[in-house]
Amino acid sequence: MHRVLIISHTYILPGNRGKLRALAARGLDVTVGVPQRWRDPVLGGTREVAWERQNGVEVFPCPRATTATLPPSRSAAGPCTPCCATSGPT
């Protein structure tokens, strides 16, 4: 069995999970990670998400990480820069 993990706030609303259900119908094990709590910038309301498995799609709420809960960076090289920002294709 193939497994798919998607992490996105887009799938907080069950109506947006049609593509995920289509993948599950093809025999894939689909898990989507969504924020546990999401404040809608347009409507201003807060939406809470709980764990569920429905139509072959597992919804896994992820608690929000804040800068206070993230471990400090251990990179001695400094900030990460994308490789494409250098000279371009070789």
Backbone bond lengths (Angstrom), bond angles and torsions (degrees), N, CA, C in turn:
res aa  C-N    CA-C-N  psi(-1)  N-CA   C-N-CA  omega(-1)  CA-C   N-CA-C  phi
1 M - - - 1.449 - - 1.527 108.84 -
2 H 1.307 116.34 136.73 1.455 122.19 176.62 1.517 109.23 -91.63
3 R 1.322 115.15 143.66 1.460 120.56 -179.29 1.523 109.54 -115.91
4 V 1.317 115.41 144.61 1.457 122.13 178.13 1.518 107.51 -127.64
5 L 1.338 116.36 130.55 1.462 122.01 174.70 1.518 107.59 -120.42
6 I 1.315 115.90 124.49 1.463 121.99 179.08 1.519 107.03 -124.09
7 I 1.326 116.11 134.57 1.458 120.75 177.08 1.520 107.32 -120.73
8 S 1.337 116.11 115.30 1.460 120.24 -176.46 1.517 110.45 -165.70
9 H 1.326 115.68 143.25 1.465 119.35 175.45 1.529 111.13 -76.45
10 T 1.311 117.56 -14.72 1.464 121.80 -178.93 1.525 112.14 -58.53
11 Y 1.325 116.69 -32.42 1.463 120.46 -173.45 1.526 113.44 -93.60
12 I 1.321 117.49 18.59 1.466 120.37 174.04 1.529 109.86 -62.36
13 L 1.318 117.02 -43.01 1.461 121.34 179.74 1.530 110.40 -81.79
14 P 1.327 118.04 128.73 1.464 120.43 179.89 1.532 113.31 -57.61
15 G 1.306 118.60 -29.43 1.457 121.47 179.54 1.524 113.54 -66.56
16 N 1.325 116.87 -18.85 1.463 121.21 179.98 1.528 113.00 -89.98
17 R 1.314 118.03 3.75 1.477 121.36 -173.49 1.520 113.87 -98.38
18 G 1.326 118.11 16.68 1.460 121.64 -179.08 1.523 112.63 -59.08
19 K 1.326 117.62 -43.46 1.462 121.01 179.21 1.528 111.05 -63.49
20 L 1.327 115.27 -37.24 1.468 119.06 -179.98 1.526 110.42 -67.93
21 R 1.332 116.86 -40.55 1.464 120.23 177.41 1.527 110.87 -64.78
22 A 1.329 117.18 -35.33 1.470 120.50 177.59 1.530 110.63 -65.78
23 L 1.326 117.23 -39.19 1.473 120.43 176.23 1.524 110.46 -64.63
24 A 1.332 116.50 -42.67 1.470 120.56 179.57 1.524 110.78 -64.04
25 A 1.334 117.72 -35.42 1.463 121.52 179.23 1.529 111.60 -66.51
26 R 1.326 117.32 -21.10 1.463 121.68 177.86 1.531 112.04 -88.69
27 G 1.333 116.78 8.44 1.456 120.66 175.21 1.514 114.94 94.93
28 L 1.324 118.43 9.59 1.458 121.17 178.09 1.521 110.27 -88.53
29 D 1.317 116.17 147.02 1.460 122.24 174.31 1.524 106.26 -89.94
30 V 1.334 117.52 107.86 1.467 122.24 -172.55 1.522 109.96 -107.03
31 T 1.336 115.21 126.21 1.460 122.07 173.27 1.516 107.22 -124.87
32 V 1.328 116.78 133.33 1.462 120.88 177.89 1.526 108.05 -121.25
33 G 1.327 114.85 127.91 1.457 121.55 175.46 1.521 108.62 -95.31
34 V 1.307 116.24 124.56 1.468 121.75 179.68 1.522 108.42 -127.53
35 P 1.331 117.18 157.02 1.468 118.50 175.88 1.528 110.73 -61.05
36 Q 1.303 115.79 139.72 1.466 120.61 179.74 1.531 110.39 -65.54
37 R 1.315 116.33 -34.84 1.456 122.36 179.92 1.523 107.40 -132.51
38 W 1.327 117.58 132.15 1.461 121.13 -177.94 1.517 109.36 -136.82
39 R 1.315 115.98 126.38 1.468 120.82 177.03 1.523 107.90 -96.20
40 D 1.321 115.73 121.29 1.453 121.69 -179.42 1.526 108.83 -74.27
41 P 1.349 117.70 117.82 1.462 119.39 -177.18 1.533 113.41 -68.07
42 V 1.322 118.23 -24.63 1.464 121.10 -178.46 1.527 110.74 -86.10
43 L 1.321 116.65 -51.58 1.467 120.73 -176.86 1.523 113.00 -86.10
44 G 1.330 116.48 -19.74 1.460 120.26 177.38 1.510 114.74 80.53
45 G 1.326 118.79 -4.53 1.460 121.07 179.47 1.526 111.62 -83.59
46 T 1.320 115.86 160.94 1.458 121.49 177.24 1.519 108.63 -108.10
47 R 1.318 115.99 135.36 1.462 122.08 -178.87 1.525 108.36 -114.13
48 E 1.329 116.40 131.08 1.465 123.26 176.84 1.524 108.26 -103.37
49 V 1.317 117.07 138.31 1.458 121.68 -179.19 1.523 108.70 -119.89
50 A 1.325 117.34 136.10 1.461 123.26 176.63 1.528 109.07 -113.68
51 W 1.336 116.10 159.78 1.463 120.80 178.45 1.523 108.46 -63.01
52 E 1.331 115.88 140.04 1.465 120.80 174.80 1.523 109.72 -156.95
53 R 1.317 115.24 155.82 1.463 121.95 171.39 1.520 105.72 -130.40
54 Q 1.334 114.37 119.13 1.457 119.58 -176.21 1.526 108.62 -147.33
55 N 1.324 116.44 131.30 1.466 122.47 179.10 1.526 112.69 54.67
56 G 1.321 116.52 36.70 1.461 120.67 176.67 1.515 115.16 81.70
57 V 1.330 117.91 5.58 1.461 122.10 -179.55 1.528 108.42 -115.69
58 E 1.326 115.67 123.59 1.464 120.81 175.98 1.520 108.47 -96.18
59 V 1.329 116.25 126.61 1.460 122.06 177.18 1.521 107.36 -103.73
60 F 1.325 114.80 122.21 1.459 120.99 -176.35 1.525 108.74 -117.71
61 P 1.351 118.52 109.35 1.464 120.17 179.12 1.527 110.89 -74.20
62 C 1.318 116.28 131.49 1.465 122.42 179.98 1.521 109.11 -108.37
63 P 1.328 117.27 126.94 1.465 118.39 176.55 1.526 109.78 -65.62
64 R 1.297 115.85 147.78 1.460 121.29 -178.29 1.519 109.82 -74.17
65 A 1.305 116.32 132.59 1.455 121.48 175.42 1.519 108.68 -90.21
66 T 1.309 116.34 134.02 1.456 120.65 175.29 1.519 108.07 -108.39
67 T 1.303 116.62 168.11 1.462 119.42 179.73 1.525 110.79 -62.69
68 A 1.331 117.05 -24.25 1.457 119.86 178.49 1.523 111.90 -72.70
69 T 1.344 118.09 -24.26 1.455 120.53 -177.40 1.525 112.77 -99.72
70 L 1.337 118.00 -9.51 1.448 120.42 179.65 1.523 110.31 -82.56
71 P 1.338 117.62 141.59 1.456 118.89 177.65 1.528 109.80 -70.27
72 P 1.346 117.47 152.92 1.460 119.19 179.19 1.524 110.91 -66.26
73 S 1.318 115.55 152.66 1.459 120.66 178.91 1.519 109.61 -66.79
74 R 1.327 116.09 137.83 1.461 120.59 -179.22 1.519 111.40 -111.33
75 S 1.314 116.99 17.49 1.458 120.59 -177.63 1.516 110.12 -83.34
76 A 1.324 116.41 121.74 1.462 121.12 176.58 1.522 110.65 -81.74
77 A 1.336 116.95 -15.19 1.458 121.12 -176.80 1.524 112.45 -81.03
78 G 1.297 118.25 -7.71 1.460 120.45 -178.61 1.512 110.92 94.55
79 P 1.337 116.61 -163.76 1.460 119.46 -176.75 1.522 111.66 -66.38
80 C 1.308 115.05 150.29 1.454 121.56 -179.90 1.522 109.50 -77.84
81 T 1.318 116.83 132.87 1.452 120.63 175.46 1.510 108.80 -120.46
82 P 1.310 118.31 139.06 1.459 120.15 -178.20 1.525 110.65 -65.26
83 C 1.332 115.37 142.76 1.460 119.91 -178.86 1.511 111.86 -65.62
84 C 1.332 118.11 -26.32 1.455 120.10 -179.14 1.532 111.89 -76.89
85 A 1.340 117.83 -7.71 1.454 120.47 -179.71 1.523 111.33 -82.05
86 T 1.313 118.13 -6.62 1.463 120.39 -178.14 1.520 110.61 -80.22
87 S 1.298 118.90 -101.16 1.454 120.11 -171.99 1.525 114.68 -108.29
88 G 1.284 119.52 -15.78 1.452 121.45 -178.19 1.508 111.11 109.08
89 P 1.326 118.65 -168.67 1.461 121.19 -175.32 1.523 112.01 -65.15
90 T 1.314 115.13 147.07 1.465 120.06 178.16 1.497 111.03 -105.41
